[in-house]
């Protein structure tokens, strides 16, 4: 892609930035380890850069990118073929197909989750964000929120259940569940 005009390269950067999260979620749904998924995302981005001259800008970007991600997952599997924890290729194919098919529903669930998070108190929202978005450890959170381990995990479980119920109600009200 070395001869690509700068505006085409800028377009790729914008598309990758816009679709990085769903592309990562797609990859992570096919591999067991988050670190591996992040490495595969980087390799996918490089592959997309190398082949971007062949991309038709009138077509949706994400399905095109998913094909590259799938190939990068397969390359990763080939490298790690000695690991006994790998899924068979048929299972990976099924997971990839199901993940692509479920994309609209998953995006809707994320949108509803954002709405449901807004219904929480500031402290509850901070608790959920600290654990799941910022990935803080239990010890740090116990100190920060002045809670015992048991109370912390009980509160997180209750909040997860409230959020799950809220998302489920939203889906039902939209006729999606």
OpenMM code with the backbone's topology and positions (N, CA, C; nanometers):
from openmm import Vec3, app, unit

residues = "UNK UNK UNK UNK UNK UNK UNK UNK UNK UNK UNK UNK UNK UNK UNK UNK UNK UNK UNK UNK UNK UNK UNK UNK UNK UNK UNK UNK UNK UNK UNK UNK UNK UNK UNK UNK UNK UNK UNK UNK UNK UNK UNK UNK UNK UNK UNK UNK UNK UNK UNK UNK UNK UNK UNK UNK UNK UNK UNK UNK UNK UNK UNK UNK UNK UNK UNK UNK UNK UNK UNK UNK UNK UNK UNK UNK UNK UNK UNK UNK UNK UNK UNK UNK UNK UNK UNK UNK UNK UNK UNK UNK UNK UNK UNK UNK UNK UNK UNK UNK UNK UNK UNK UNK UNK UNK UNK UNK UNK UNK UNK UNK UNK UNK UNK UNK UNK UNK UNK UNK UNK UNK UNK UNK UNK UNK UNK UNK UNK UNK UNK UNK UNK UNK UNK UNK UNK UNK UNK UNK UNK UNK UNK UNK UNK UNK UNK UNK UNK UNK UNK UNK UNK UNK UNK UNK UNK UNK UNK UNK UNK UNK UNK UNK UNK UNK UNK UNK UNK UNK UNK UNK UNK UNK UNK UNK UNK".split()
positions = [
    Vec3(0.0823, -0.1192, 0.0000),
    Vec3(0.0000, 0.0000, 0.0000),
    Vec3(0.0866, 0.1254, 0.0000),
    Vec3(0.2111, 0.1106, -0.0258),
    Vec3(0.3014, 0.2244, -0.0184),
    Vec3(0.2665, 0.3343, -0.1167),
    Vec3(0.2005, 0.2991, -0.2289),
    Vec3(0.1672, 0.4007, -0.3274),
    Vec3(0.0272, 0.4582, -0.3077),
    Vec3(-0.0400, 0.4215, -0.2031),
    Vec3(-0.1763, 0.4685, -0.1791),
    Vec3(-0.1745, 0.6169, -0.1455),
    Vec3(-0.2737, 0.6891, -0.1962),
    Vec3(-0.2801, 0.8316, -0.1619),
    Vec3(-0.3067, 0.8504, -0.0126),
    Vec3(-0.2574, 0.9611, 0.0427),
    Vec3(-0.2733, 0.9846, 0.1873),
    Vec3(-0.4192, 0.9808, 0.2325),
    Vec3(-0.5112, 1.0298, 0.1504),
    Vec3(-0.6513, 1.0313, 0.1938),
    Vec3(-0.7064, 0.8889, 0.2081),
    Vec3(-0.6560, 0.7955, 0.1287),
    Vec3(-0.7000, 0.6558, 0.1403),
    Vec3(-0.6467, 0.5954, 0.2713),
    Vec3(-0.5221, 0.6259, 0.3038),
    Vec3(-0.4646, 0.5791, 0.4298),
    Vec3(-0.5405, 0.6398, 0.5473),
    Vec3(-0.5741, 0.7667, 0.5383),
    Vec3(-0.6521, 0.8312, 0.6443),
    Vec3(-0.7873, 0.7632, 0.6596),
    Vec3(-0.8472, 0.7264, 0.5478),
    Vec3(-0.9771, 0.6577, 0.5507),
    Vec3(-0.9654, 0.5250, 0.6260),
    Vec3(-0.8572, 0.4499, 0.5991),
    Vec3(-0.8366, 0.3235, 0.6704),
    Vec3(-0.8211, 0.3479, 0.8197),
    Vec3(-0.7431, 0.4476, 0.8567),
    Vec3(-0.7228, 0.4777, 0.9989),
    Vec3(-0.8565, 0.5118, 1.0643),
    Vec3(-0.9380, 0.5906, 0.9979),
    Vec3(-1.0699, 0.6250, 1.0521),
    Vec3(-1.1583, 0.5009, 1.0660),
    Vec3(-1.1575, 0.4163, 0.9653),
    Vec3(-1.2398, 0.2944, 0.9706),
    Vec3(-1.1922, 0.2014, 1.0824),
    Vec3(-1.0616, 0.1843, 1.0936),
    Vec3(-1.0087, 0.0982, 1.2001),
    Vec3(-1.0416, 0.1540, 1.3383),
    Vec3(-1.0293, 0.2840, 1.3522),
    Vec3(-1.0614, 0.3465, 1.4805),
    Vec3(-1.2092, 0.3292, 1.5133),
    Vec3(-1.2930, 0.3516, 1.4151),
    Vec3(-1.4380, 0.3417, 1.4351),
    Vec3(-1.4812, 0.1988, 1.4681),
    Vec3(-1.4137, 0.1004, 1.4110),
    Vec3(-1.4585, -0.0390, 1.4242),
    Vec3(-1.3658, -0.1246, 1.5100),
    Vec3(-1.2755, -0.0628, 1.5824),
    Vec3(-1.1790, -0.1398, 1.6610),
    Vec3(-1.2467, -0.2270, 1.7675),
    Vec3(-1.3423, -0.1711, 1.8401),
    Vec3(-1.4067, -0.2487, 1.9467),
    Vec3(-1.4827, -0.3698, 1.8939),
    Vec3(-1.5714, -0.3525, 1.7936),
    Vec3(-1.6399, -0.4723, 1.7441),
    Vec3(-1.5440, -0.5733, 1.6799),
    Vec3(-1.4385, -0.5250, 1.6170),
    Vec3(-1.3402, -0.6163, 1.5579),
    Vec3(-1.2685, -0.6942, 1.6677),
    Vec3(-1.2320, -0.6252, 1.7755),
    Vec3(-1.1690, -0.6954, 1.8886),
    Vec3(-1.2651, -0.7965, 1.9498),
    Vec3(-1.3916, -0.7581, 1.9691),
    Vec3(-1.4888, -0.8522, 2.0276),
    Vec3(-1.5049, -0.9759, 1.9395),
    Vec3(-1.5054, -0.9558, 1.8084),
    Vec3(-1.5164, -1.0676, 1.7154),
    Vec3(-1.3977, -1.1619, 1.7348),
    Vec3(-1.2765, -1.1069, 1.7355),
    Vec3(-1.1561, -1.1889, 1.7514),
    Vec3(-1.1572, -1.2590, 1.8862),
    Vec3(-1.1900, -1.1856, 1.9916),
    Vec3(-1.1891, -1.2425, 2.1265),
    Vec3(-1.2931, -1.3533, 2.1409),
    Vec3(-1.3993, -1.3483, 2.0612),
    Vec3(-1.4984, -1.4562, 2.0667),
    Vec3(-1.4441, -1.5845, 2.0057),
    Vec3(-1.3328, -1.5761, 1.9341),
    Vec3(-1.2762, -1.6933, 1.8666),
    Vec3(-1.1495, -1.7472, 1.9324),
    Vec3(-1.0926, -1.6723, 2.0251),
    Vec3(-0.9726, -1.7191, 2.0954),
    Vec3(-0.9962, -1.7095, 2.2454),
    Vec3(-0.9233, -1.7888, 2.3198),
    Vec3(-0.9487, -1.7989, 2.4634),
    Vec3(-0.8796, -1.6919, 2.5465),
    Vec3(-0.7763, -1.6315, 2.4933),
    Vec3(-0.6916, -1.5431, 2.5726),
    Vec3(-0.7003, -1.3996, 2.5204),
    Vec3(-0.7227, -1.3056, 2.6115),
    Vec3(-0.7342, -1.1647, 2.5727),
    Vec3(-0.6049, -1.1137, 2.5098),
    Vec3(-0.4910, -1.1520, 2.5647),
    Vec3(-0.3627, -1.1068, 2.5087),
    Vec3(-0.3475, -1.1566, 2.3649),
    Vec3(-0.3869, -1.2809, 2.3400),
    Vec3(-0.3824, -1.3337, 2.2035),
    Vec3(-0.4755, -1.2542, 2.1128),
    Vec3(-0.5936, -1.2222, 2.1627),
    Vec3(-0.6897, -1.1456, 2.0822),
    Vec3(-0.6325, -1.0090, 2.0470),
    Vec3(-0.5631, -0.9460, 2.1403),
    Vec3(-0.5030, -0.8147, 2.1122),
    Vec3(-0.3910, -0.8276, 2.0077),
    Vec3(-0.3106, -0.9326, 2.0188),
    Vec3(-0.2056, -0.9556, 1.9187),
    Vec3(-0.2671, -0.9796, 1.7804),
    Vec3(-0.3721, -1.0583, 1.7764),
    Vec3(-0.4384, -1.0886, 1.6497),
    Vec3(-0.5013, -0.9621, 1.5919),
    Vec3(-0.5544, -0.8757, 1.6763),
    Vec3(-0.6093, -0.7484, 1.6287),
    Vec3(-0.4999, -0.6656, 1.5606),
    Vec3(-0.3817, -0.6631, 1.6190),
    Vec3(-0.2709, -0.5894, 1.5571),
    Vec3(-0.2338, -0.6501, 1.4222),
    Vec3(-0.2253, -0.7816, 1.4171),
    Vec3(-0.1926, -0.8484, 1.2910),
    Vec3(-0.3019, -0.8243, 1.1869),
    Vec3(-0.4261, -0.8236, 1.2314),
    Vec3(-0.5383, -0.7966, 1.1409),
    Vec3(-0.5273, -0.6548, 1.0859),
    Vec3(-0.4951, -0.5606, 1.1716),
    Vec3(-0.4805, -0.4214, 1.1272),
    Vec3(-0.3713, -0.4090, 1.0219),
    Vec3(-0.2610, -0.4797, 1.0423),
    Vec3(-0.1532, -0.4778, 0.9432),
    Vec3(-0.1990, -0.5391, 0.8112),
    Vec3(-0.2699, -0.6510, 0.8195),
    Vec3(-0.3198, -0.7159, 0.6979),
    Vec3(-0.4173, -0.6248, 0.6244),
    Vec3(-0.5034, -0.5570, 0.6989),
    Vec3(-0.5980, -0.4636, 0.6370),
    Vec3(-0.5236, -0.3488, 0.5693),
    Vec3(-0.4201, -0.3000, 0.6326),
    Vec3(-0.3397, -0.1929, 0.5746),
    Vec3(-0.2770, -0.2385, 0.4422),
    Vec3(-0.2206, -0.3597, 0.4445),
    Vec3(-0.1540, -0.4115, 0.3244),
    Vec3(-0.2513, -0.4333, 0.2092),
    Vec3(-0.3756, -0.4676, 0.2397),
    Vec3(-0.4731, -0.5015, 0.1350),
    Vec3(-0.5775, -0.3927, 0.1117),
    Vec3(-0.5605, -0.2778, 0.1736),
    Vec3(-0.6652, -0.1758, 0.1658),
    Vec3(-0.6868, -0.1226, 0.0249),
    Vec3(-0.5853, -0.1301, -0.0597),
    Vec3(-0.6037, -0.0869, -0.1987),
    Vec3(-0.7129, -0.1679, -0.2677),
    Vec3(-0.7330, -0.2918, -0.2245),
    Vec3(-0.8343, -0.3779, -0.2851),
    Vec3(-0.9725, -0.3628, -0.2249),
    Vec3(-0.9872, -0.2766, -0.1244),
    Vec3(-1.1163, -0.2590, -0.0578),
    Vec3(-1.2032, -0.1624, -0.1364),
    Vec3(-1.3276, -0.2004, -0.1571),
    Vec3(-1.4262, -0.1159, -0.2238),
    Vec3(-1.4933, -0.0290, -0.1176),
    Vec3(-1.4654, 0.0997, -0.1197),
    Vec3(-1.5159, 0.1915, -0.0176),
    Vec3(-1.6683, 0.2000, -0.0134),
    Vec3(-1.7357, 0.1497, -0.1157),
    Vec3(-1.8822, 0.1537, -0.1154),
    Vec3(-1.9427, 0.0383, -0.0352),
    Vec3(-1.8606, -0.0581, 0.0035),
    Vec3(-1.9083, -0.1743, 0.0797),
    Vec3(-1.8861, -0.1530, 0.2291),
    Vec3(-1.9664, -0.2209, 0.3130),
    Vec3(-1.9449, -0.2100, 0.4585),
    Vec3(-1.8057, -0.2615, 0.4973),
    Vec3(-1.7413, -0.1897, 0.5849),
    Vec3(-1.6043, -0.2217, 0.6246),
    Vec3(-1.5968, -0.3442, 0.7153),
    Vec3(-1.6841, -0.3524, 0.8137),
    Vec3(-1.6701, -0.4553, 0.9168),
    Vec3(-1.6754, -0.5976, 0.8620),
    Vec3(-1.7687, -0.6336, 0.7759),
    Vec3(-1.7657, -0.7709, 0.7220),
    Vec3(-1.6348, -0.8010, 0.6468),
    Vec3(-1.5833, -0.7023, 0.5756),
    Vec3(-1.4560, -0.7192, 0.5055),
    Vec3(-1.3441, -0.7422, 0.6073),
    Vec3(-1.3426, -0.6630, 0.7132),
    Vec3(-1.2398, -0.6759, 0.8169),
    Vec3(-1.2513, -0.8084, 0.8915),
    Vec3(-1.3748, -0.8556, 0.9133),
    Vec3(-1.3934, -0.9841, 0.9815),
    Vec3(-1.3255, -1.0977, 0.9056),
    Vec3(-1.3289, -1.0935, 0.7726),
    Vec3(-1.2638, -1.1994, 0.6948),
    Vec3(-1.1133, -1.2007, 0.7216),
    Vec3(-1.0536, -1.0820, 0.7305),
    Vec3(-0.9108, -1.0750, 0.7608),
    Vec3(-0.8846, -1.1230, 0.9037),
    Vec3(-0.9696, -1.0830, 0.9955),
    Vec3(-0.9532, -1.1259, 1.1347),
    Vec3(-0.9624, -1.2777, 1.1451),
    Vec3(-1.0581, -1.3352, 1.0735),
    Vec3(-1.0743, -1.4805, 1.0752),
    Vec3(-0.9463, -1.5483, 1.0258),
    Vec3(-0.8889, -1.4973, 0.9187),
    Vec3(-0.7647, -1.5550, 0.8659),
    Vec3(-0.6499, -1.5401, 0.9663),
    Vec3(-0.6457, -1.4273, 1.0361),
    Vec3(-0.5415, -1.4081, 1.1372),
    Vec3(-0.5610, -1.5031, 1.2554),
    Vec3(-0.6866, -1.5284, 1.2920),
    Vec3(-0.7145, -1.6267, 1.3975),
    Vec3(-0.6643, -1.7640, 1.3526),
    Vec3(-0.6892, -1.7991, 1.2275),
    Vec3(-0.6432, -1.9285, 1.1761),
    Vec3(-0.4903, -1.9360, 1.1785),
    Vec3(-0.4229, -1.8277, 1.1401),
    Vec3(-0.2760, -1.8264, 1.1454),
    Vec3(-0.2274, -1.8445, 1.2884),
    Vec3(-0.2947, -1.7774, 1.3803),
    Vec3(-0.2592, -1.7913, 1.5227),
    Vec3(-0.2774, -1.9365, 1.5678),
    Vec3(-0.3866, -1.9975, 1.5252),
    Vec3(-0.4126, -2.1376, 1.5599),
    Vec3(-0.3037, -2.2290, 1.5051),
    Vec3(-0.2607, -2.2018, 1.3837),
    Vec3(-0.1550, -2.2836, 1.3233),
    Vec3(-0.0262, -2.2741, 1.4037),
    Vec3(0.0064, -2.1532, 1.4499),
    Vec3(0.1273, -2.1340, 1.5305),
    Vec3(0.1179, -2.2064, 1.6646),
    Vec3(-0.0018, -2.2101, 1.7210),
    Vec3(-0.0214, -2.2683, 1.8545),
    Vec3(-0.0798, -2.4091, 1.8460),
    Vec3(-0.0571, -2.4772, 1.7354),
    Vec3(-0.1219, -2.6069, 1.7103),
    Vec3(-0.0894, -2.7128, 1.8154),
    Vec3(0.0187, -2.6959, 1.8879),
    Vec3(0.0543, -2.7972, 1.9885),
    Vec3(-0.0267, -2.7857, 2.1168),
    Vec3(-0.0990, -2.6780, 2.1335),
    Vec3(-0.1762, -2.6585, 2.2558),
    Vec3(-0.2985, -2.7501, 2.2561),
    Vec3(-0.3208, -2.8236, 2.3634),
    Vec3(-0.4373, -2.9128, 2.3685),
    Vec3(-0.5681, -2.8392, 2.3946),
    Vec3(-0.5615, -2.7095, 2.4195),
    Vec3(-0.6812, -2.6346, 2.4547),
    Vec3(-0.7511, -2.5708, 2.3345),
    Vec3(-0.7019, -2.5950, 2.2151),
    Vec3(-0.7600, -2.5324, 2.0974),
    Vec3(-0.8890, -2.6010, 2.0557),
    Vec3(-0.9817, -2.5200, 2.0034),
    Vec3(-1.1024, -2.5744, 1.9435),
    Vec3(-1.0662, -2.6324, 1.8076),
    Vec3(-1.1469, -2.7237, 1.7604),
    Vec3(-1.1263, -2.7753, 1.6253),
    Vec3(-1.1614, -2.6647, 1.5253),
    Vec3(-1.1153, -2.6814, 1.4024),
    Vec3(-1.1432, -2.5811, 1.2996),
    Vec3(-1.2934, -2.5689, 1.2752),
    Vec3(-1.3664, -2.6787, 1.2836),
    Vec3(-1.5118, -2.6740, 1.2660),
    Vec3(-1.5779, -2.5882, 1.3734),
    Vec3(-1.5306, -2.6000, 1.4959),
    Vec3(-1.5873, -2.5211, 1.6054),
    Vec3(-1.5560, -2.3727, 1.5840),
    Vec3(-1.4341, -2.3418, 1.5428),
    Vec3(-1.3978, -2.2027, 1.5150),
    Vec3(-1.4854, -2.1475, 1.4033),
    Vec3(-1.5083, -2.2262, 1.2984),
    Vec3(-1.5958, -2.1822, 1.1888),
    Vec3(-1.7363, -2.1527, 1.2400),
    Vec3(-1.7883, -2.2417, 1.3235),
    Vec3(-1.9219, -2.2202, 1.3814),
    Vec3(-1.9265, -2.0943, 1.4669),
    Vec3(-1.8252, -2.0775, 1.5511),
    Vec3(-1.8197, -1.9583, 1.6368),
    Vec3(-1.8126, -1.8311, 1.5531),
    Vec3(-1.7300, -1.8327, 1.4503),
    Vec3(-1.7164, -1.7131, 1.3658),
    Vec3(-1.8481, -1.6814, 1.2963),
    Vec3(-1.9126, -1.7837, 1.2434),
    Vec3(-2.0401, -1.7629, 1.1741),
    Vec3(-2.1463, -1.7102, 1.2711),
    Vec3(-2.1562, -1.7737, 1.3883),
    Vec3(-2.2554, -1.7296, 1.4874),
    Vec3(-2.2273, -1.5881, 1.5349),
    Vec3(-2.1011, -1.5552, 1.5551),
    Vec3(-2.0648, -1.4209, 1.6022),
    Vec3(-2.1063, -1.3149, 1.5006),
    Vec3(-2.0816, -1.3414, 1.3737),
    Vec3(-2.1208, -1.2460, 1.2697),
    Vec3(-2.2729, -1.2342, 1.2618),
    Vec3(-2.3417, -1.3465, 1.2737),
    Vec3(-2.4878, -1.3469, 1.2672),
    Vec3(-2.5481, -1.2705, 1.3845),
    Vec3(-2.4829, -1.2787, 1.5006),
    Vec3(-2.5354, -1.2165, 1.6221),
    Vec3(-2.4939, -1.0703, 1.6380),
    Vec3(-2.4111, -1.0182, 1.5497),
    Vec3(-2.3577, -0.8824, 1.5631),
    Vec3(-2.4653, -0.7773, 1.5913),
    Vec3(-2.5754, -0.7742, 1.5143),
    Vec3(-2.6762, -0.6707, 1.5437),
    Vec3(-2.7346, -0.6831, 1.6851),
    Vec3(-2.7628, -0.8050, 1.7289),
    Vec3(-2.8183, -0.8247, 1.8636),
    Vec3(-2.7171, -0.7848, 1.9706),
    Vec3(-2.5915, -0.8209, 1.9509),
    Vec3(-2.4890, -0.7850, 2.0490),
    Vec3(-2.4728, -0.6339, 2.0581),
    Vec3(-2.4765, -0.5671, 1.9450),
    Vec3(-2.4679, -0.4208, 1.9467),
    Vec3(-2.5877, -0.3598, 2.0186),
    Vec3(-2.7050, -0.4161, 1.9973),
    Vec3(-2.8257, -0.3683, 2.0656),
    Vec3(-2.8127, -0.3890, 2.2163),
    Vec3(-2.7615, -0.5043, 2.2554),
    Vec3(-2.7409, -0.5319, 2.3986),
    Vec3(-2.6444, -0.4313, 2.4602),
    Vec3(-2.5369, -0.3991, 2.3887),
    Vec3(-2.4413, -0.3003, 2.4397),
    Vec3(-2.5068, -0.1629, 2.4543),
    Vec3(-2.5890, -0.1277, 2.3579),
    Vec3(-2.6593, 0.0008, 2.3651),
    Vec3(-2.7517, 0.0036, 2.4866),
    Vec3(-2.8241, -0.1060, 2.5087),
    Vec3(-2.9134, -0.1137, 2.6246),
    Vec3(-2.8341, -0.1162, 2.7552),
    Vec3(-2.7196, -0.1826, 2.7545),
    Vec3(-2.6364, -0.1840, 2.8748),
    Vec3(-2.5937, -0.0420, 2.9114),
    Vec3(-2.5552, 0.0366, 2.8118),
    Vec3(-2.5194, 0.1768, 2.8385),
    Vec3(-2.6368, 0.2518, 2.9011),
    Vec3(-2.7571, 0.2288, 2.8485),
    Vec3(-2.8759, 0.2932, 2.9051),
    Vec3(-2.9008, 0.2462, 3.0486),
    Vec3(-2.8847, 0.1184, 3.0715),
    Vec3(-2.9081, 0.0633, 3.2054),
    Vec3(-2.8039, 0.1120, 3.3048),
    Vec3(-2.6806, 0.1270, 3.2613),
    Vec3(-2.5768, 0.1799, 3.3504),
    Vec3(-2.6126, 0.3195, 3.3996),
    Vec3(-2.6806, 0.3963, 3.3160),
    Vec3(-2.7206, 0.5316, 3.3546),
    Vec3(-2.8263, 0.5327, 3.4647),
    Vec3(-2.8935, 0.4204, 3.4866),
    Vec3(-2.9955, 0.4139, 3.5916),
    Vec3(-2.9356, 0.3850, 3.7293),
    Vec3(-2.8077, 0.3472, 3.7335),
    Vec3(-2.7436, 0.3152, 3.8606),
    Vec3(-2.7070, 0.4432, 3.9355),
    Vec3(-2.6946, 0.4304, 4.0663),
    Vec3(-2.6432, 0.5422, 4.1449),
    Vec3(-2.4986, 0.5665, 4.1036),
    Vec3(-2.4479, 0.6818, 4.1357),
    Vec3(-2.3102, 0.7161, 4.0994),
    Vec3(-2.2125, 0.6155, 4.1593),
    Vec3(-2.2352, 0.5785, 4.2844),
    Vec3(-2.1443, 0.4837, 4.3512),
    Vec3(-2.1520, 0.3458, 4.2872),
    Vec3(-2.2730, 0.2993, 4.2568),
    Vec3(-2.2868, 0.1679, 4.1924),
    Vec3(-2.2239, 0.1676, 4.0540),
    Vec3(-2.2427, 0.2754, 3.9813),
    Vec3(-2.1833, 0.2863, 3.8485),
    Vec3(-2.0307, 0.2864, 3.8588),
    Vec3(-1.9782, 0.3556, 3.9577),
    Vec3(-1.8339, 0.3591, 3.9792),
    Vec3(-1.7813, 0.2200, 4.0157),
    Vec3(-1.8572, 0.1466, 4.0944),
    Vec3(-1.8193, 0.0108, 4.1329),
    Vec3(-1.8102, -0.0790, 4.0090),
    Vec3(-1.9126, -0.0752, 3.9260),
    Vec3(-1.9152, -0.1569, 3.8042),
    Vec3(-1.8032, -0.1148, 3.7088),
    Vec3(-1.7870, 0.0144, 3.6900),
    Vec3(-1.6845, 0.0651, 3.5991),
    Vec3(-1.5448, 0.0283, 3.6477),
    Vec3(-1.5231, 0.0393, 3.7771),
    Vec3(-1.3919, 0.0064, 3.8326),
    Vec3(-1.3558, -0.1395, 3.8059),
    Vec3(-1.4523, -0.2264, 3.8258),
    Vec3(-1.4252, -0.3693, 3.8102),
    Vec3(-1.4157, -0.4114, 3.6641),
    Vec3(-1.5114, -0.3699, 3.5822),
    Vec3(-1.5221, -0.4260, 3.4480),
    Vec3(-1.4620, -0.3397, 3.3383),
    Vec3(-1.4619, -0.2100, 3.3521),
    Vec3(-1.4010, -0.1251, 3.2493),
    Vec3(-1.2541, -0.0976, 3.2812),
    Vec3(-1.2274, -0.0696, 3.4096),
    Vec3(-1.0906, -0.0380, 3.4495),
    Vec3(-1.0152, -0.1618, 3.4966),
    Vec3(-1.0866, -0.2718, 3.5160),
    Vec3(-1.0291, -0.4022, 3.5549),
    Vec3(-0.9475, -0.3947, 3.6841),
    Vec3(-0.9991, -0.3197, 3.7796),
    Vec3(-0.9305, -0.3110, 3.9079),
    Vec3(-0.9462, -0.4434, 3.9828),
    Vec3(-0.8444, -0.4752, 4.0585),
    Vec3(-0.8454, -0.5972, 4.1370),
    Vec3(-0.9294, -0.5817, 4.2628),
    Vec3(-0.9617, -0.6955, 4.3210),
    Vec3(-1.0480, -0.6968, 4.4387),
    Vec3(-0.9861, -0.6221, 4.5565),
    Vec3(-0.8577, -0.6434, 4.5815),
    Vec3(-0.7934, -0.5797, 4.6969),
    Vec3(-0.7994, -0.4278, 4.6838),
    Vec3(-0.7660, -0.3778, 4.5658),
    Vec3(-0.7710, -0.2331, 4.5426),
    Vec3(-0.9135, -0.1800, 4.5604),
    Vec3(-1.0102, -0.2529, 4.5103),
    Vec3(-1.1491, -0.2084, 4.5215),
    Vec3(-1.1986, -0.2156, 4.6650),
    Vec3(-1.1565, -0.3167, 4.7391),
    Vec3(-1.1975, -0.3286, 4.8798),
    Vec3(-1.1496, -0.2062, 4.9575),
    Vec3(-1.0287, -0.1635, 4.9300),
    Vec3(-0.9747, -0.0456, 4.9980),
    Vec3(-1.0458, 0.0809, 4.9511),
    Vec3(-1.0622, 0.0941, 4.8225),
    Vec3(-1.1211, 0.2149, 4.7646),
    Vec3(-1.2642, 0.2361, 4.8106),
    Vec3(-1.3423, 0.1275, 4.8175),
    Vec3(-1.4834, 0.1390, 4.8512),
    Vec3(-1.5124, 0.1024, 4.9971),
    Vec3(-1.4073, 0.0731, 5.0731),
    Vec3(-1.4207, 0.0375, 5.2146),
    Vec3(-1.5228, -0.0746, 5.2330),
    Vec3(-1.4971, -0.1861, 5.1639),
    Vec3(-1.5857, -0.3026, 5.1712),
    Vec3(-1.5034, -0.4270, 5.1988),
    Vec3(-1.5680, -0.5214, 5.2630),
    Vec3(-1.5047, -0.6521, 5.2778),
    Vec3(-1.5115, -0.7233, 5.1425),
    Vec3(-1.4313, -0.8264, 5.1280),
    Vec3(-1.4313, -0.9036, 5.0040),
    Vec3(-1.5709, -0.9588, 4.9763),
    Vec3(-1.6317, -1.0129, 5.0782),
    Vec3(-1.7655, -1.0708, 5.0630),
    Vec3(-1.8679, -0.9658, 5.0182),
    Vec3(-1.8645, -0.8493, 5.0823),
    Vec3(-1.9583, -0.7418, 5.0471),
    Vec3(-1.9334, -0.6927, 4.9047),
    Vec3(-1.8072, -0.6772, 4.8694),
    Vec3(-1.7731, -0.6321, 4.7347),
    Vec3(-1.8314, -0.7268, 4.6298),
    Vec3(-1.8045, -0.8554, 4.6441),
    Vec3(-1.8505, -0.9501, 4.5430),
    Vec3(-2.0017, -0.9693, 4.5458),
    Vec3(-2.0616, -0.9568, 4.6624),
    Vec3(-2.2083, -0.9644, 4.6698),
    Vec3(-2.2692, -0.8444, 4.5973),
    Vec3(-2.2135, -0.7259, 4.6215),
    Vec3(-2.2643, -0.6053, 4.5542),
    Vec3(-2.2451, -0.6145, 4.4022),
    Vec3(-2.1297, -0.6628, 4.3596),
    Vec3(-2.1061, -0.6776, 4.2159),
    Vec3(-2.2038, -0.7777, 4.1541),
    Vec3(-2.2284, -0.8859, 4.2238),
    Vec3(-2.3240, -0.9862, 4.1733),
    Vec3(-2.4642, -0.9258, 4.1631),
    Vec3(-2.5056, -0.8521, 4.2650),
    Vec3(-2.6371, -0.7878, 4.2606),
    Vec3(-2.6462, -0.6861, 4.1465),
    Vec3(-2.5400, -0.6110, 4.1264),
    Vec3(-2.5391, -0.5123, 4.0177),
    Vec3(-2.5412, -0.5807, 3.8807),
    Vec3(-2.4651, -0.6882, 3.8667),
    Vec3(-2.4692, -0.7636, 3.7399),
    Vec3(-2.6096, -0.8131, 3.7121),
    Vec3(-2.6754, -0.8643, 3.8167),
    Vec3(-2.8119, -0.9151, 3.7991),
    Vec3(-2.9079, -0.8021, 3.7627),
    Vec3(-2.8945, -0.6869, 3.8293),
    Vec3(-2.9804, -0.5720, 3.7964),
    Vec3(-2.9598, -0.5278, 3.6517),
    Vec3(-2.8350, -0.5229, 3.6087),
    Vec3(-2.8055, -0.4822, 3.4717),
    Vec3(-2.8577, -0.5854, 3.3713),
    Vec3(-2.8398, -0.7115, 3.4037),
    Vec3(-2.8924, -0.8176, 3.3166),
    Vec3(-3.0432, -0.8074, 3.3043),
    Vec3(-3.1113, -0.7896, 3.4161),
    Vec3(-3.2578, -0.7773, 3.4141),
    Vec3(-3.3009, -0.6544, 3.3354),
    Vec3(-3.2296, -0.5448, 3.3525),
    Vec3(-3.2623, -0.4210, 3.2809),
    Vec3(-3.2465, -0.4402, 3.1303),
    Vec3(-3.1346, -0.5004, 3.0875),
    Vec3(-3.1118, -0.5248, 2.9448),
    Vec3(-3.2193, -0.6183, 2.8906),
    Vec3(-3.2530, -0.7212, 2.9658),
    Vec3(-3.3563, -0.8159, 2.9232),
    Vec3(-3.4904, -0.7452, 2.9059),
    Vec3(-3.5256, -0.6587, 3.0012),
    Vec3(-3.6515, -0.5826, 2.9890),
    Vec3(-3.6501, -0.4931, 2.8654),
    Vec3(-3.5382, -0.4276, 2.8407),
    Vec3(-3.5261, -0.3421, 2.7221),
    Vec3(-3.5433, -0.4229, 2.5944),
    Vec3(-3.4804, -0.5393, 2.5890),
    Vec3(-3.4945, -0.6257, 2.4713),
    Vec3(-3.6392, -0.6692, 2.4523),
    Vec3(-3.7041, -0.7049, 2.5626),
    Vec3(-3.8435, -0.7481, 2.5545),
    Vec3(-3.9339, -0.6337, 2.5113),
    Vec3(-3.9061, -0.5142, 2.5618),
    Vec3(-3.9905, -0.4001, 2.5245),
    Vec3(-3.9749, -0.3641, 2.3773),
    Vec3(-3.8611, -0.3976, 2.3193),
    Vec3(-3.8357, -0.3727, 2.1771),
    Vec3(-3.8783, -0.4932, 2.0921),
    Vec3(-3.9257, -0.6002, 2.1588),
    Vec3(-3.9645, -0.7205, 2.0865),
    Vec3(-3.8458, -0.7981, 2.0307),
    Vec3(-3.7312, -0.7859, 2.0948),
    Vec3(-3.6105, -0.8508, 2.0457),
    Vec3(-3.5719, -0.9757, 2.1236),
    Vec3(-3.6514, -1.0098, 2.2227),
    Vec3(-3.6134, -1.1254, 2.3044),
    Vec3(-3.7238, -1.2279, 2.3045),
] * unit.nanometer
topology = app.Topology()
chain = topology.addChain("A")
for resn in residues:
    res = topology.addResidue(resn, chain)
    for name in ("N", "CA", "C"):
        topology.addAtom(name, app.Element.getBySymbol(name[0]), res)
